[in-house]
Amino acid sequence: MIQSAYIHIPFCQKICHYCDFVKFFYDEKLADDYLLALNKEMETNMQGEKVKAKTIFIGGGTPTALTAPQLARLMEMVHARFDIDCDTEFTVEANPGEFDAEKMTILRDGGINRVSLGVQVFDNAMLEQLGRLHKVEDVYRTINGLIGHGFGNISLDLIYSLPNQTVAHFEKTLAEALSFDLPHYSTYSLQIEPKTVFYNMHRKGQLHRPSNEEEAAMYEILRETMRKAGREQYEISNFAKPGFESRHNLTYWNNDYYYGFGAGAHGYIPGKRVINIRPIPAYIKEAGKNGNPVLKVEPIGLKEQIEEEFFLGLRRLSGISKQEFEEKYGFSHSLLYQEEIENLVRKGWMVEEGNRLFLTDQGVLFGNEVFAEFLLDDDKLAAVQSR
């Protein structure tokens, strides 16, 4: 049963210099047309009784770029398809400075109980360099407003290893972020993605990033500072007070199924991954016509499912349950990966302890090399299946 959904709102007031997500400059008429198309897609793919929702995540873009009436319409659309109650984790992404009291009230009354706030860095000059519209003072105003409107589950997003950022500068940003005493923090190293402003600057040698050693130092400082502040690291880039882990993101890392609605959205349903059309005009046309704006469908066979089980599961600090793997697939993981696991244990990158497999601190730093070990050989899988 699918109980989670990602809903993409692709509009932004400004395009950040590092972002490669599906996004478009906000236009009120275009946003109205988009919501109509989005509603048609949801209606077409969710006929019948409402789906009992475990988690819903409205991301972007910036959903709060929508006007208050548009946000209200979006809430109505979601409630028409999903059964949302107090046990549902219902998240919206937002930017500081794009909230007013009316929008906060609409979202709260619409059932939103978790806000993921894109702060990125506590430095006005760096925010401008990133292409962000907000300033540090907007962060304070927005968080105070959210708390005043009854939002207790607030997650703050940060980016480190920024151009010209020093280790000391990151420590200062981290300290300021933790001063809010929020229950959840997501903190990512800057990635240079194609078709972004930063990518073009990087190719021209104009982007002066910290060294690999400085980036590693920032990550170690991040982990230690969060630990001392009582935020447990439960995934490579995510830290939370106990009980405030992102249940929606755990849907991804647990390799569970979820709907994906909107331009460029990905859904994962039994046996396949569904990827929607990215360009917004084309999405509006196809979704509005037949509610089926699909760009492609990727079959997910047993090989891909097992690989993703390890790629995603090892991002969690708790790692992978050997028992749950065997219950899910009908055979032991060791029939496929024992040699690879023994090699990673010898390197000091993985621990095999009781029922669990998980990465060491050093293994987390070499995550990509670790994940490559779990690319599965077709012949080995066929041999296991034939036993």
KOLLUM-534812 format. One record per residue (C-alpha): residue number from 1; x, y, z. Coordinates in pm, 1 decimal, padded with zeros to 6 digits, m for minus. Layout:
residues N
+------+----------+----------+----------+
! gugu !       px !       py !       pz !
+------+----------+----------+----------+
!  NUM !        X !        Y !        Z !
...
+------+----------+----------+----------+
END
This chain:
residues 387
+------+----------+----------+----------+
! gugu !       px !       py !       pz !
+------+----------+----------+----------+
!    1 !  00000.0 !  00000.0 !  00000.0 !
!    2 !  00131.0 !  00345.9 ! m00093.1 !
!    3 !  00085.9 !  00592.2 !  00194.0 !
!    4 !  00332.7 !  00867.8 !  00105.5 !
!    5 !  00339.8 !  01136.8 ! m00160.7 !
!    6 !  00575.8 !  01400.2 ! m00291.6 !
!    7 !  00406.8 !  01701.3 ! m00454.9 !
!    8 !  00623.7 !  01939.5 ! m00657.9 !
!    9 !  00555.5 !  02313.5 ! m00677.3 !
!   10 !  00816.5 !  02443.5 ! m00924.4 !
!   11 !  00789.1 !  02819.9 ! m00875.2 !
!   12 !  01052.4 !  03053.1 ! m00729.3 !
!   13 !  01079.1 !  03428.4 ! m00691.8 !
!   14 !  01446.6 !  03392.6 ! m00787.2 !
!   15 !  01655.2 !  03102.4 ! m00920.8 !
!   16 !  01939.5 !  03008.8 ! m00685.7 !
!   17 !  02283.1 !  02973.3 ! m00841.9 !
!   18 !  02332.1 !  02612.6 ! m00727.5 !
!   19 !  01986.4 !  02464.8 ! m00785.2 !
!   20 !  01912.7 !  02207.6 ! m01057.0 !
!   21 !  01559.9 !  02113.4 ! m00945.8 !
!   22 !  01264.5 !  02175.4 ! m01177.7 !
!   23 !  01185.4 !  02541.9 ! m01123.5 !
!   24 !  01038.3 !  02844.7 ! m01300.0 !
!   25 !  01004.9 !  03213.4 ! m01219.7 !
!   26 !  00674.0 !  03268.9 ! m01044.4 !
!   27 !  00389.0 !  03392.3 ! m01261.8 !
!   28 !  00038.8 !  03404.0 ! m01113.1 !
!   29 ! m00147.4 !  03291.1 ! m01427.0 !
!   30 !  00103.6 !  03013.1 ! m01494.3 !
!   31 !  00074.0 !  02899.9 ! m01131.7 !
!   32 ! m00305.5 !  02890.6 ! m01161.5 !
!   33 ! m00279.0 !  02675.2 ! m01474.9 !
!   34 ! m00023.6 !  02452.3 ! m01304.4 !
!   35 ! m00249.2 !  02387.4 ! m01004.7 !
!   36 ! m00533.1 !  02289.1 ! m01238.0 !
!   37 ! m00304.7 !  02043.4 ! m01417.1 !
!   38 ! m00168.2 !  01910.3 ! m01086.3 !
!   39 ! m00521.9 !  01851.5 ! m00963.6 !
!   40 ! m00603.3 !  01663.7 ! m01282.6 !
!   41 ! m00295.9 !  01440.7 ! m01240.1 !
!   42 ! m00384.6 !  01360.3 ! m00879.6 !
!   43 ! m00750.2 !  01298.7 ! m00968.4 !
!   44 ! m00659.5 !  01064.0 ! m01254.7 !
!   45 ! m00412.4 !  00857.2 ! m01052.8 !
!   46 ! m00603.8 !  00842.9 ! m00723.9 !
!   47 ! m00956.8 !  00744.6 ! m00813.6 !
!   48 ! m01178.8 !  00591.2 ! m00550.3 !
!   49 ! m01148.8 !  00626.4 ! m00174.4 !
!   50 ! m00906.6 !  00866.6 ! m00013.7 !
!   51 ! m00560.7 !  00727.6 !  00058.0 !
!   52 ! m00464.3 !  00708.7 !  00423.3 !
!   53 ! m00157.8 !  00933.9 !  00435.9 !
!   54 !  00149.0 !  00847.3 !  00640.7 !
!   55 !  00362.9 !  01130.4 !  00498.8 !
!   56 !  00310.6 !  01408.7 !  00245.1 !
!   57 !  00589.9 !  01641.6 !  00136.5 !
!   58 !  00521.8 !  01953.1 ! m00070.1 !
!   59 !  00854.8 !  02063.5 ! m00218.3 !
!   60 !  00995.3 !  02278.5 ! m00492.6 !
!   61 !  01093.6 !  02520.5 ! m00616.7 !
!   62 !  00939.4 !  02712.1 ! m00333.5 !
!   63 !  00577.7 !  02626.7 ! m00248.8 !
!   64 !  00546.2 !  02945.9 ! m00043.6 !
!   65 !  00603.3 !  03147.6 ! m00362.7 !
!   66 !  00233.9 !  03079.6 ! m00430.5 !
!   67 ! m00020.4 !  03340.0 ! m00325.1 !
!   68 ! m00237.6 !  03279.3 ! m00019.6 !
!   69 ! m00544.9 !  03183.0 ! m00231.1 !
!   70 ! m00329.3 !  02942.9 ! m00435.1 !
!   71 ! m00193.2 !  02781.1 ! m00118.4 !
!   72 ! m00548.9 !  02741.4 !  00008.9 !
!   73 ! m00645.9 !  02574.6 ! m00319.2 !
!   74 ! m00346.8 !  02342.5 ! m00292.6 !
!   75 ! m00451.4 !  02238.7 !  00058.8 !
!   76 ! m00802.1 !  02162.1 ! m00067.1 !
!   77 ! m00662.6 !  01949.8 ! m00351.9 !
!   78 ! m00448.8 !  01744.2 ! m00114.5 !
!   79 ! m00732.9 !  01686.1 !  00130.5 !
!   80 ! m00961.0 !  01575.8 ! m00154.0 !
!   81 ! m00726.3 !  01281.1 ! m00228.7 !
!   82 ! m00567.1 !  01197.5 !  00104.7 !
!   83 ! m00701.9 !  01109.6 !  00447.8 !
!   84 ! m00487.5 !  01329.6 !  00672.6 !
!   85 ! m00500.6 !  01305.6 !  01051.2 !
!   86 ! m00284.8 !  01383.0 !  01351.5 !
!   87 ! m00056.8 !  01086.9 !  01271.7 !
!   88 !  00027.4 !  01220.6 !  00924.3 !
!   89 !  00359.2 !  01399.2 !  00881.0 !
!   90 !  00260.9 !  01682.8 !  00645.1 !
!   91 !  00561.2 !  01892.8 !  00539.3 !
!   92 !  00601.3 !  02203.4 !  00325.9 !
!   93 !  00929.3 !  02352.5 !  00204.6 !
!   94 !  00958.7 !  02726.9 !  00250.2 !
!   95 !  01195.7 !  03018.9 !  00219.5 !
!   96 !  01250.1 !  03275.2 !  00494.2 !
!   97 !  01077.7 !  03602.3 !  00412.6 !
!   98 !  00808.8 !  03446.7 !  00190.3 !
!   99 !  00566.6 !  03389.8 !  00477.2 !
!  100 !  00314.9 !  03630.4 !  00616.4 !
!  101 !  00055.8 !  03564.1 !  00885.2 !
!  102 ! m00211.9 !  03480.0 !  00626.7 !
!  103 ! m00002.0 !  03210.3 !  00457.7 !
!  104 !  00103.3 !  03062.7 !  00790.7 !
!  105 ! m00260.1 !  03041.2 !  00899.6 !
!  106 ! m00367.7 !  02877.1 !  00573.0 !
!  107 ! m00096.0 !  02613.8 !  00598.6 !
!  108 ! m00158.8 !  02544.2 !  00965.8 !
!  109 ! m00534.8 !  02514.8 !  00911.1 !
!  110 ! m00464.2 !  02295.5 !  00605.8 !
!  111 ! m00293.0 !  02039.8 !  00826.2 !
!  112 !  00073.4 !  02127.0 !  00766.8 !
!  113 !  00258.7 !  02023.7 !  01082.5 !
!  114 !  00619.8 !  02036.8 !  00964.7 !
!  115 !  00808.9 !  02317.5 !  00788.0 !
!  116 !  01142.8 !  02269.6 !  00611.7 !
!  117 !  01304.6 !  02612.9 !  00597.7 !
!  118 !  01576.1 !  02682.1 !  00338.9 !
!  119 !  01816.8 !  02904.5 !  00533.2 !
!  120 !  02146.6 !  02775.1 !  00378.7 !
!  121 !  02388.4 !  03011.8 !  00557.4 !
!  122 !  02385.0 !  03289.6 !  00819.4 !
!  123 !  02571.6 !  03550.2 !  00617.7 !
!  124 !  02404.0 !  03812.9 !  00401.4 !
!  125 !  02693.7 !  03844.0 !  00156.1 !
!  126 !  02702.6 !  03467.9 !  00100.1 !
!  127 !  02323.6 !  03453.0 !  00065.8 !
!  128 !  02348.2 !  03708.8 ! m00213.4 !
!  129 !  02631.4 !  03509.0 ! m00372.2 !
!  130 !  02406.4 !  03199.9 ! m00366.2 !
!  131 !  02130.0 !  03389.2 ! m00541.9 !
!  132 !  01901.5 !  03386.3 ! m00238.4 !
!  133 !  01645.2 !  03661.9 ! m00185.7 !
!  134 !  01623.6 !  03643.0 !  00191.8 !
!  135 !  01854.9 !  03795.4 !  00450.0 !
!  136 !  01954.8 !  03670.7 !  00793.4 !
!  137 !  01699.2 !  03895.1 !  00964.7 !
!  138 !  01424.7 !  03726.1 !  00759.8 !
!  139 !  01519.8 !  03393.1 !  00916.4 !
!  140 !  01459.4 !  03528.2 !  01267.1 !
!  141 !  01130.6 !  03690.6 !  01167.8 !
!  142 !  01004.9 !  03378.1 !  00990.7 !
!  143 !  01095.7 !  03132.0 !  01265.6 !
!  144 !  00939.8 !  03354.3 !  01531.9 !
!  145 !  00626.1 !  03383.3 !  01317.1 !
!  146 !  00602.4 !  03007.9 !  01263.8 !
!  147 !  00641.0 !  02935.6 !  01633.9 !
!  148 !  00379.3 !  03202.2 !  01708.4 !
!  149 !  00138.7 !  03023.9 !  01472.3 !
!  150 !  00185.7 !  02692.8 !  01650.8 !
!  151 !  00447.4 !  02525.6 !  01429.8 !
!  152 !  00678.3 !  02329.9 !  01657.4 !
!  153 !  00829.2 !  02084.9 !  01409.1 !
!  154 !  01061.3 !  02310.0 !  01207.8 !
!  155 !  01359.3 !  02182.0 !  01011.0 !
!  156 !  01637.6 !  02416.9 !  00909.9 !
!  157 !  01846.3 !  02348.8 !  00595.4 !
!  158 !  02210.3 !  02455.7 !  00569.5 !
!  159 !  02472.9 !  02424.0 !  00295.6 !
!  160 !  02846.8 !  02413.5 !  00365.3 !
!  161 !  03166.0 !  02407.3 !  00156.8 !
!  162 !  03042.7 !  02726.6 ! m00006.7 !
!  163 !  03261.8 !  02946.8 ! m00228.1 !
!  164 !  03513.7 !  03134.8 ! m00012.6 !
!  165 !  03379.7 !  02976.7 !  00307.0 !
!  166 !  03629.4 !  02896.6 !  00581.2 !
!  167 !  03598.4 !  02634.9 !  00852.6 !
!  168 !  03563.5 !  02912.2 !  01112.9 !
!  169 !  03285.4 !  03073.4 !  00911.0 !
!  170 !  03093.2 !  02745.0 !  00896.8 !
!  171 !  03133.2 !  02700.1 !  01273.9 !
!  172 !  02976.6 !  03044.7 !  01324.4 !
!  173 !  02681.7 !  02963.3 !  01094.5 !
!  174 !  02630.2 !  02630.5 !  01271.0 !
!  175 !  02628.7 !  02794.9 !  01613.4 !
!  176 !  02373.4 !  03053.6 !  01500.8 !
!  177 !  02152.3 !  02784.3 !  01350.8 !
!  178 !  02156.6 !  02582.6 !  01672.8 !
!  179 !  02073.9 !  02890.2 !  01879.1 !
!  180 !  01712.0 !  02850.0 !  01760.9 !
!  181 !  01698.6 !  02510.4 !  01936.5 !
!  182 !  01495.4 !  02355.5 !  01652.5 !
!  183 !  01418.7 !  01981.7 !  01647.4 !
!  184 !  01566.3 !  01902.3 !  01304.7 !
!  185 !  01859.6 !  02016.0 !  01089.6 !
!  186 !  01954.6 !  01907.6 !  00736.7 !
!  187 !  02305.4 !  02009.2 !  00632.7 !
!  188 !  02451.4 !  01937.5 !  00289.6 !
!  189 !  02782.8 !  01992.0 !  00116.4 !
!  190 !  02749.0 !  02212.6 ! m00191.6 !
!  191 !  02725.9 !  02007.2 ! m00510.0 !
!  192 !  02806.1 !  02168.1 ! m00845.3 !
!  193 !  02525.7 !  02059.5 ! m01078.0 !
!  194 !  02510.7 !  02102.7 ! m01458.2 !
!  195 !  02298.6 !  02383.4 ! m01603.7 !
!  196 !  02343.4 !  02606.5 ! m01299.6 !
!  197 !  02515.0 !  02943.3 ! m01256.6 !
!  198 !  02773.7 !  02784.5 ! m01027.7 !
!  199 !  02846.9 !  02513.7 ! m01285.6 !
!  200 !  02928.9 !  02776.5 ! m01547.7 !
!  201 !  03146.2 !  02966.4 ! m01300.9 !
!  202 !  03323.3 !  02644.1 ! m01203.8 !
!  203 !  03405.1 !  02564.3 ! m01567.0 !
!  204 !  03557.3 !  02909.3 ! m01606.4 !
!  205 !  03766.5 !  02874.4 ! m01291.3 !
!  206 !  03570.4 !  03151.2 ! m01117.4 !
!  207 !  03430.0 !  02948.0 ! m00828.5 !
!  208 !  03670.9 !  02932.9 ! m00536.3 !
!  209 !  03556.9 !  02647.2 ! m00313.8 !
!  210 !  03718.2 !  02512.9 !  00005.4 !
!  211 !  03965.0 !  02227.8 ! m00034.7 !
!  212 !  03863.2 !  01864.7 !  00013.8 !
!  213 !  04041.9 !  01871.1 !  00349.4 !
!  214 !  03847.2 !  02179.5 !  00461.0 !
!  215 !  03520.2 !  02022.6 !  00346.9 !
!  216 !  03597.4 !  01706.5 !  00546.1 !
!  217 !  03680.9 !  01919.9 !  00850.5 !
!  218 !  03346.9 !  02101.0 !  00819.2 !
!  219 !  03163.2 !  01770.1 !  00810.7 !
!  220 !  03341.4 !  01641.5 !  01119.8 !
!  221 !  03266.4 !  01967.9 !  01301.6 !
!  222 !  02903.2 !  01935.6 !  01192.6 !
!  223 !  02869.5 !  01585.2 !  01334.1 !
!  224 !  03040.8 !  01663.4 !  01663.2 !
!  225 !  02855.9 !  01992.9 !  01715.1 !
!  226 !  02518.6 !  01831.5 !  01647.8 !
!  227 !  02600.0 !  01545.8 !  01884.9 !
!  228 !  02689.4 !  01786.2 !  02165.2 !
!  229 !  02366.6 !  01978.3 !  02097.2 !
!  230 !  02157.4 !  01663.0 !  02141.2 !
!  231 !  02070.0 !  01620.3 !  01772.7 !
!  232 !  02124.8 !  01258.4 !  01679.2 !
!  233 !  02260.5 !  01187.7 !  01332.6 !
!  234 !  02018.6 !  00940.1 !  01178.2 !
!  235 !  02126.0 !  00984.5 !  00814.2 !
!  236 !  02440.9 !  01111.2 !  00643.2 !
!  237 !  02313.8 !  01471.7 !  00624.4 !
!  238 !  02029.7 !  01479.7 !  00878.8 !
!  239 !  02018.3 !  01539.0 !  01253.7 !
!  240 !  01722.1 !  01544.8 !  01490.0 !
!  241 !  01601.5 !  01535.0 !  01844.8 !
!  242 !  01469.2 !  01183.5 !  01913.3 !
!  243 !  01121.3 !  01150.0 !  01765.1 !
!  244 !  01165.0 !  01433.8 !  01514.3 !
!  245 !  01335.1 !  01239.7 !  01232.6 !
!  246 !  01182.2 !  01315.6 !  00890.7 !
!  247 !  00943.5 !  01026.2 !  00834.6 !
!  248 !  00897.1 !  01126.2 !  00471.6 !
!  249 !  01267.8 !  01113.1 !  00394.5 !
!  250 !  01287.7 !  00781.9 !  00577.2 !
!  251 !  01033.6 !  00658.3 !  00320.7 !
!  252 !  01303.4 !  00711.8 !  00056.2 !
!  253 !  01587.9 !  00564.8 !  00260.1 !
!  254 !  01377.1 !  00263.3 !  00359.2 !
!  255 !  01314.2 !  00200.4 ! m00012.7 !
!  256 !  00937.1 !  00225.8 !  00041.9 !
!  257 !  00680.4 !  00325.7 ! m00219.9 !
!  258 !  00546.0 !  00678.5 ! m00274.7 !
!  259 !  00346.4 !  00881.3 ! m00524.8 !
!  260 !  00515.5 !  01164.5 ! m00715.3 !
!  261 !  00297.9 !  01446.6 ! m00850.9 !
!  262 !  00397.9 !  01757.3 ! m01045.9 !
!  263 !  00649.3 !  01864.6 ! m01309.3 !
!  264 !  00964.8 !  01652.2 ! m01294.5 !
!  265 !  00840.0 !  01456.9 ! m00993.3 !
!  266 !  00945.2 !  01094.6 ! m00942.6 !
!  267 !  00712.9 !  00831.6 ! m00801.1 !
!  268 !  00808.5 !  00482.8 ! m00686.5 !
!  269 !  00529.4 !  00230.7 ! m00707.6 !
!  270 !  00550.8 ! m00149.7 ! m00710.2 !
!  271 !  00764.5 ! m00263.6 ! m01001.8 !
!  272 !  00845.2 !  00073.8 ! m01151.4 !
!  273 !  00966.1 !  00429.4 ! m01109.6 !
!  274 !  00752.6 !  00691.9 ! m01281.1 !
!  275 !  00919.3 !  01015.5 ! m01395.4 !
!  276 !  00709.6 !  01312.9 ! m01501.0 !
!  277 !  00770.6 !  01563.5 ! m01779.6 !
!  278 !  00996.0 !  01847.0 ! m01658.6 !
!  279 !  00914.5 !  02157.8 ! m01869.2 !
!  280 !  00618.2 !  02329.0 ! m01706.3 !
!  281 !  00425.0 !  02421.4 ! m02025.0 !
!  282 !  00452.4 !  02061.2 ! m02148.9 !
!  283 !  00351.0 !  01927.5 ! m01806.5 !
!  284 !  00045.6 !  02155.5 ! m01796.4 !
!  285 ! m00057.2 !  02048.0 ! m02146.3 !
!  286 ! m00027.7 !  01673.0 ! m02084.4 !
!  287 ! m00161.5 !  01667.7 ! m01729.3 !
!  288 ! m00449.3 !  01894.8 ! m01824.7 !
!  289 ! m00536.1 !  01677.7 ! m02124.2 !
!  290 ! m00540.3 !  01332.1 ! m01972.5 !
!  291 ! m00392.8 !  01351.5 ! m01622.3 !
!  292 ! m00094.2 !  01146.7 ! m01735.6 !
!  293 !  00213.4 !  01374.4 ! m01771.6 !
!  294 !  00463.6 !  01086.9 ! m01767.7 !
!  295 !  00800.0 !  01127.5 ! m01939.9 !
!  296 !  00914.5 !  00770.4 ! m01883.2 !
!  297 !  00862.3 !  00462.6 ! m01672.8 !
!  298 !  01167.6 !  00274.6 ! m01547.8 !
!  299 !  01104.9 ! m00089.7 ! m01455.9 !
!  300 !  01246.0 ! m00175.1 ! m01114.6 !
!  301 !  01336.2 ! m00541.4 ! m01113.2 !
!  302 !  01478.9 ! m00744.1 ! m00828.0 !
!  303 !  01837.7 ! m00642.1 ! m00912.6 !
!  304 !  01760.9 ! m00269.4 ! m00898.9 !
!  305 !  01550.1 ! m00307.2 ! m00586.7 !
!  306 !  01825.7 ! m00487.1 ! m00394.8 !
!  307 !  02091.1 ! m00237.1 ! m00506.0 !
!  308 !  01873.2 !  00051.5 ! m00391.0 !
!  309 !  01806.2 ! m00129.1 ! m00063.6 !
!  310 !  02179.4 ! m00100.4 !  00011.0 !
!  311 !  02245.5 !  00240.7 ! m00150.1 !
!  312 !  01962.5 !  00402.1 !  00043.1 !
!  313 !  01968.5 !  00193.5 !  00359.3 !
!  314 !  02335.2 !  00260.3 !  00425.0 !
!  315 !  02266.4 !  00635.2 !  00425.6 !
!  316 !  02091.0 !  00576.1 !  00757.7 !
!  317 !  02325.7 !  00564.0 !  01052.9 !
!  318 !  02130.6 !  00262.7 !  01181.9 !
!  319 !  02214.6 !  00085.0 !  00856.7 !
!  320 !  02046.7 ! m00229.0 !  00725.5 !
!  321 !  01869.7 ! m00502.9 !  00916.4 !
!  322 !  01987.5 ! m00842.4 !  00791.8 !
!  323 !  01669.3 ! m01003.6 !  00920.9 !
!  324 !  01442.0 ! m00753.8 !  00744.8 !
!  325 !  01634.3 ! m00803.2 !  00421.7 !
!  326 !  01586.1 ! m01178.7 !  00436.8 !
!  327 !  01216.7 ! m01143.3 !  00520.7 !
!  328 !  01168.4 ! m00906.4 !  00229.1 !
!  329 !  01362.9 ! m01098.4 ! m00038.3 !
!  330 !  01353.1 ! m01456.5 !  00081.4 !
!  331 !  01729.4 ! m01513.1 !  00107.4 !
!  332 !  02025.8 ! m01383.7 !  00304.2 !
!  333 !  02218.7 ! m01077.6 !  00192.3 !
!  334 !  02538.3 ! m01278.4 !  00243.0 !
!  335 !  02463.3 ! m01490.0 ! m00063.0 !
!  336 !  02513.8 ! m01176.4 ! m00272.3 !
!  337 !  02750.9 ! m00953.4 ! m00082.3 !
!  338 !  02957.5 ! m01143.8 !  00174.4 !
!  339 !  03291.4 ! m01081.4 ! m00001.1 !
!  340 !  03215.2 ! m00713.2 ! m00050.0 !
!  341 !  03111.4 ! m00671.4 !  00312.9 !
!  342 !  03422.9 ! m00845.6 !  00442.5 !
!  343 !  03635.9 ! m00615.0 !  00226.4 !
!  344 !  03460.9 ! m00303.3 !  00361.0 !
!  345 !  03496.5 ! m00427.5 !  00719.7 !
!  346 !  03872.8 ! m00479.4 !  00665.3 !
!  347 !  03902.0 ! m00123.3 !  00534.2 !
!  348 !  03729.7 !  00005.6 !  00846.0 !
!  349 !  03437.8 !  00146.4 !  00648.1 !
!  350 !  03165.3 ! m00090.0 !  00766.8 !
!  351 !  03063.1 ! m00272.4 !  01082.0 !
!  352 !  02873.2 ! m00601.1 !  01093.4 !
!  353 !  02725.2 ! m00614.0 !  01440.7 !
!  354 !  02453.9 ! m00859.0 !  01537.5 !
!  355 !  02157.6 ! m00810.8 !  01306.9 !
!  356 !  02283.7 ! m00489.0 !  01148.6 !
!  357 !  02522.7 ! m00362.5 !  00883.6 !
!  358 !  02619.5 !  00002.0 !  00908.0 !
!  359 !  02892.9 !  00244.8 !  00805.6 !
!  360 !  03169.2 !  00365.6 !  01033.4 !
!  361 !  03252.9 !  00735.8 !  01058.6 !
!  362 !  03521.7 !  00682.5 !  00793.8 !
!  363 !  03279.3 !  00484.4 !  00577.3 !
!  364 !  03038.1 !  00777.3 !  00577.3 !
!  365 !  03314.3 !  00998.9 !  00438.2 !
!  366 !  03373.7 !  00747.6 !  00156.1 !
!  367 !  03006.5 !  00682.3 !  00091.1 !
!  368 !  03023.4 !  00679.2 ! m00288.5 !
!  369 !  03303.1 !  00420.9 ! m00289.5 !
!  370 !  03107.1 !  00209.4 ! m00042.6 !
!  371 !  02786.2 !  00221.5 ! m00246.0 !
!  372 !  02973.6 !  00115.5 ! m00560.3 !
!  373 !  03052.1 ! m00216.2 ! m00389.0 !
!  374 !  02682.3 ! m00303.4 ! m00395.4 !
!  375 !  02629.7 ! m00283.0 ! m00770.0 !
!  376 !  02498.8 ! m00630.8 ! m00832.9 !
!  377 !  02627.7 ! m00886.8 ! m01080.6 !
!  378 !  02346.0 ! m01039.2 ! m01288.2 !
!  379 !  02499.2 ! m01386.9 ! m01284.3 !
!  380 !  02538.5 ! m01387.2 ! m00906.9 !
!  381 !  02174.7 ! m01288.8 ! m00857.3 !
!  382 !  02058.9 ! m01553.8 ! m01106.5 !
!  383 !  02261.0 ! m01817.1 ! m00919.1 !
!  384 !  02101.3 ! m01719.6 ! m00588.5 !
!  385 !  01752.7 ! m01725.1 ! m00739.0 !
!  386 !  01810.2 ! m02072.1 ! m00882.5 !
!  387 !  01907.1 ! m02225.1 ! m00546.7 !
+------+----------+----------+----------+
END
